[in-house]
Amino acid sequence: MFGKLFGFLFGNNAAESAPAKAEKPAGVESGDLQGFVEFVVKSLVDHPEEMEIIPEQTEDHCALRIRCHKEDRGKIIGKHGKTIMAIRALVSGAAGRQHKRVSVDVLD
């Protein structure tokens, strides 16, 4: 699991020991980013069953909107917004490898 996450964040060259899938091109896709955000957020919250990620896609931008239990919003945002800023930095860095723009927002 950590090998797949490491390969996701740092490119497929770091995870060369895993067998390559011929039908899927190398790189980051928005579905991978959504799965990554879902994994991280579900690890943080107390009510993971009430958490959902809503993707909104335009031609040049993708937005991942996080809807969760009211008590869990503070855990996702973090003290002074540091947790959500870290999630956004990881997602935008991974999306930048494919020259895409992805934003992550927490809904009220």
N, C-alpha and C positions, 0 to 999 in steps of 0.2 A: 504494500500500500504506500509506504513512504517513497519507494522507488518511482512509482507512478506520479506521486505528488511532486517529487523532485524533478522528474522529467517534464512535468507540466510547467513548472516555474522556470526552469533553466534550459528548456529545449530538449529535443529528443536525443542529442548527443550524450547527455549525462546518463541516460537510461538505455544504453545500447545493449545491455544484457537481456532485456525483455525482447521477445520475438516481435518483429515489425508486422503490422497489419497492412496487407497490400491494398485493400479497398479504401483506406483512409489516408489522405495526404498528411505529411508532417506539418506540425504547427498547432496553433491554438484556435479553437473554434468557439463560438459563443455558447454552445451547449456545454463545452468543457468548463468555461468560465462560470456558467450558471451552476454546474455541479460543484465547482470549487467553492463558490460563495455559499451554497446550500450546506456543504459539509462544514465549513467554518462556523456559520451562524448557528446551525443545529448543535454544534459542540459548545456554544456559548450560552444558549438560552435554557430556561427551566421548563418551557412548554414547547418542545420541538415539534409536536404534532399539530400545533396551531400556526406554525410558521410556513409561509409560502413565498416563492420568488416569482414575480410577474415580469417576464421579458417584454420590452417594447422596442421594436426595431423600426428604424427609418433607413433611408438609403445609405447615409454615411455615419450613423450613430446607433448604438444599442444602449438601452437603459435597463438595468436590473433593479426592480423595485422590490424591497423586502417588506412584507406585511407580517406582523407578529403580534403576540399577546402584549397588552399594554405594559405589563410589568417587565417585559423582556427588552423593551426599546432602549432602556438605559444601559443594559449589558452590551448591546450591539454598538451603541454609540460610544460608550466608554467615558472615562473621566476626561473632560475637556475635549471630547471628540477624537481621542487618540486611537481607539479601536477601529472606528469606521474609516479614519484616515489611513490606517495601515491596510485594511481590506481594499480600499480604493487604490492605494499605491500598488499592491500586488496585482490587482485585476488590470489596471491601466498599463502596467509594465508587461504583463503577459499579452494583452491585446495589442500593444505597440509593436510586438514582433510581427504581426500581420498587417500593420498599418491601419488599424481600426481604432475607433474611439468607443469606449465603454464606460458608462457611469453607474455608480451604485448609490441608491437612495433608500432611506428608511421612511416608510409611510406612517402617517399619524393614524 
